[in-house]
Amino acid sequence: MNINIYYGGRGIIDDPTLFVINKMQEILEELRVNVTRYNLYECKNTIPMLPQTLKDADGIILATTVEWYGIGGYMQQFLDACWLFGDKERIADIYMCPVVMSTTYGEREAKLNLSTAWEILGGLPCSGICGYIENTVMLEMNDQYVKIIEKKAENMYRSINQHMACFPASNQAVKQKVAVPKSTNLTPQETEQLSQYVSDDGYVQRQKKDIQELTSLFRNMLSEEEGDNEEEYLSSIKKAFRPRAGMRADFAIAIGEKRKKLILSVNGTRLECCYGAAERPDVEMQLEKAAMEDIVNGRMTFQRAFMSGVMKAKGDFGVLRTLDELFVFEEN
C-alpha cells in the first residue's frame, strides 16, 4: 500500500499540522505502508508536476494549516494542478484524508473545502482531522489527542485496505454536468509536457531572460527618443567635491539605464564631470539609479555601497577608497 502526504503549510517549527502528519506517518509505517511526503513549500517550481505522483498512490493525506484564512496558496496550487493535469480516472480510486490544524478561526471550513475539492475531482474522501491548536506543546502532551490521531490513521488504512465504498456525492454529479473544464485541444501527453515546461526552472529562466532582453531593447528605444538627462547629479557632485593636492584619478560610473557613463576626472584641485566615455579610467563602477540617489543625498557612501554589493567596481581599489574623501555628500 502506498500513501502520499502533501503538506501545504510553511514548515515552521511550531506548526501543529507537522506534529499530526508525523504521528500519522509513524503509525502508517508501523502498518507496513509506504509513505512518501511532499512539502509543497519545497516544491514551488514543480507543483504542476506533482499530480503525476498520484499514479502509484492508493491514498493521500492533504495537510495544511490555517494561519489567517483558508487552506493556503500552496495547497490551492496543488489542487488546481490536479484539476488541470491530473488523471481523473486514477484519482477516482484514491482515498483522501484531510488534515487541517488552525492557529486562528476556520479549520472546519478548510477541512470541508479539501473534502469538497477532492470529491469534485472524483476521488474518495475519508474522515479527516481538524482542530484549533493555540500551542503545539499542548497537542504533544495530551495523550487523548494523540490517540485520536492514531485512530484516524488506522481508519484510513482500514478504508483503503478493505476498499470501503462511499455514498455518491452531489459534487460529482455537478462535475459531470456543469463543472467540466474547457478543452485545451491537447493530448494527455502534450498536457503532461506542458506541465513539465511550467516546472522546468531552466526553461522558465530562459523565458525570463528573453523578456528582460526585450524590455531592455524597448527601454533603449524609448531612451533614444526621450534622451538622457546629462545634467543630473553634476551640481551635487561639484558641491560635494573636496580638493586634494596631488590627487589624479579618473572614475567612470554606469548608472541604471543611462546610456552614457558619468565621468569624474580629478586633477588636484580641479574637477571635470560630465556624461560620456572614458578611455582608461582608474576605476569603473556600476550601480542602479536608486543607489546613486542614496549616495548623492548622503544616505550611503561609495565604500558602503561597494561592500554591500549594491555597487560593482573594477580597477584600482586603492583609488576607489579615496572617493568618499574626494566627495562628501551631506544628508538631505
N, C-alpha and C positions, 0 to 999 in steps of 0.2 A: 504494500500500500504506500502511495506517495501523497504527501500533503505539503503544499506550499503556503508559506506565511508571507503576506505582503503588508509591510509596516509603513504607514503613511505619516507618522509623526516626524518631529525634528531631531530625534535621537538624543535629547538632553538627558542628563544623568537621572534626574528625579521624575522622569516621565512614568506615571503608574502603568501605562499600557505596556511598557517594556517588561515590567515585572510579570504581568499577566501572561504575555506570549512566551516569556522564558519558562514559566511554570508549565504552560500547556505543552510547549516543545519537549520539556523534560518528561512529562507523563506519556506523550505520544511515542517518544523514542524508547521508553520502557516497554511499550506495547509493540516494539519492533516495527515502527513506522518510519519510513524515510522522510525526514523533514528538511525542507530547503527554505531558507529565509531570504527575502529580498527587501532590503531597506531602500525605500523609494528615494529618500534624500541623497543616497549614494548613487542612484541610477538616473539622475536628472536628464542626461542626454540619451538614455536608452529606454525610457519609459514606453515609447511607441513599439519597441521590440518585445516587451515583457509578455503580451498576450501569447506569444509563441511558447512561453514556458508552461502554459496551461495544458499543452498537448499530452503530457505524461502524468498529469495530476488526477488523483481520484477525489481530492477535496482540497479546499483552500481556506485560509483564515484571512479575512480582511480586517486589519487592526489599525486604528487611528486614535488620535487624542483631540478632544475639543478644548482648545485653549481660549477661543473667544467666540467663534461662530462656525458651525458646520464641520464637515469632515476633513477640510483642509485641501490645499491645492494639489499636493502630490497624489493623494488618493483619487481626486476627481480626474486628474490627468490619466491615471491608470484605467479608470472605468471608461473614460472617453476612448482610450486606445482599444479596450476590449470591444466597445461598440463599433468602432471603425475598422479594426484589423483582426479581431478575434474570430475564431472558428466557432460559429453559433451551434453547429451540430455537436461539437466536442463539449462546449460549455453546458449543453443540456444535460450531460451526465455527471457534472461536477457539483458536489455538495459544498456549500459555503457557510462558514460560521463567522458572524460579525463580532468584533471585539471593540468596544468604544469606552474609554475612560475619559472623564471630564474633570477639568480643574475650574470649570465655570458652568453655566447653565447650558443644557441642550444635548446631554448624552443619549436620551431616549429617542429624540428626533433623528440624531445622527445614525444610531443603530437601525432605525426604521428606514432611513434613506439608503443605507447599504443593502439591506434586505430587498427593498423595492427595486433598486438598480439591478441586483443580481437576478431577480425574477423577470424583469423586463428583458434582460439578456438571454433569458431562457433557462437559467441554472436552478439548482435545488437548494433552498435555504435550510439551514439548521438553526436550532435555538442558540442564541448568542449570549454575550455578556455585556452589560453596560453598568456604569456606576459613577458616582461623584466622589472623587478622592481628593481631599484637601491636602493630605500629607502622605507621601508614598510609604513612610515608615509605618503609619497606621495600617496600611494594607499588608505589609510584610509581616507584622507582628500579630495579626489577627488570624488564628487558626481556622475560624469559621469561614472567612473569606477565601483562604487557601483551599479549603475543602470544596467550596463552590466552583473554583477554577478547575480543580482536578476532576470534579464531576462533569463539568461541561466538556472537557477534553475527552473523557471516557464516552460520553454520549455521542460526541461527534464520531469517534472511532466506531462505535456500535452502529450508527446510522449508515456509515459508508460500508462497513463490513457486511451488514445484512441487507444492503440496498433498499432501505426503507423508502416506501412511496410517500409522495407529498400530494396533498389535495391540489387540484388545479387552481391557479390564481387568476383573477381578472386582469392583472398586469400583463400576463402573457397573451390573453385574448386581445387586449388593447394593442399590443405589439404586432400581432398578426393582422390587425385590421387597419390601424391608422399610423402606428409608430414605426413605419418602415423607412429605413434610411434611404436617402436619394442615391440612385445608381451612379457610380463613377465610371461605368463602362470599362472597368479594369478586371482582368482575370485575378483569381486569388494569388497567383504567382507575382503578378505585377503589383498588387496591393502590398504583398509582403516586401517586395523590392522597394516600394515607396517608403515603407516604414523603416527599412534599413538605411535609406538615404537620410531620413529625418534624424536617425540616431547616430549616423556616421559623423563624428566630430570633425574629421579631416575634411569631409565634403562640405560641412557647414562653414568651416573656417575659410575654405577656398571661396565659397559664395560671399562671405563677409568681405574678404579681401577684394573681390571683384567689385562689390558695391562701393567700398572705400575708394578704389581707383576711379570709378565713375563719378563719385561725389567730388573727389579732388579735381577731376577734369572739368566738371561743370563749375566748380568754385573758381578755378583758374580763369575760365572763360568769363565768368562774372567779374572777377577782379580786373581783367584786362579792359572790360567795358567801363568799370567804375574808377579804376586807378587806385594805387596805394596812397595813403596819406604820408608824404615824405617829410612832414614837419613834426610828426608825432614823436614825443619823448625828447626831442632835441633841446628844447628850452629847459626841461627838468634836468637833463644831463649837464648842460652848461652851468646851470645854477649850482649843481652838486659837486662840480669839479674842484678838487683841491690840488693845486700845482705841486709838483715835486721835482726839485732841481736834479738834473742829470738823468731823469727817467725818460726812456724812449721805448714805446711799445705800440703795437697795432692790434686792435681787437675787432673781430667780426662776429656779430650776433644775429642769428637767424631767429626771427620772432614769428611764431604761429604760421599763418598762411601768407604772410608778406612775401612777395616775390623777390624783393631786394633785401639785402642784409644791412643791418645798422653797423656802420664802420666808425670806430673810435680810434683816432691817431693822436697819441700823446708824445710831445717832444718838449720835455722840461716844463716850462710854464705855459706852453701853447697847447691848445686842444682843437682838433678838427673833427667834427662829427657830421655825418651825412648818411644817406642811403645809397648803396651802390655795391661795388665789388672790390675786394682787396686781393692783391696778387699773392702775397705770402704773409698773412697775419701771424703774429706770435701765438695768439690763442683764438680758436674758433669755438663758438658756443651756440647751443640750440635750446630754445625753451618756448613754451606757449605764451600767448598774449596775457593770460591771467597772471602767470608768474612774473612777467615783466611789469605788469601793473603793481603787483605787490612790492617789487624791488624799488621802483621809482617813487612809490608812496611811503617808503620807509618801513614797510611791514616785514621785509625779508632782505637779507644780504645775498650777494652773489655766491659767497662761500657756502652759506647755509643752503641755498638752492641747489648747489652742486652736490653737497654732502647728502642731501635728502633725495637726490635722484630727480628732482624737478627740472634741473638743467643738466644737459650733457655738454661736455667740453673735451677738446683735444688740443695739444700743443705744449707750450712751456707752462707747467703748473706753478712754477715759482713766480712767473709773471701774473698768472691768474690770481694768486693770493694778494697781489697789490691792488686789485680792482676796488676792493672795499676801502682802501686807503686813498685811492685817487678820486672816488666818487662816494660822497657821504650824503645820502638822501635823508631828509627829515620826514618824520612820520606825519602823515596828514590825517 
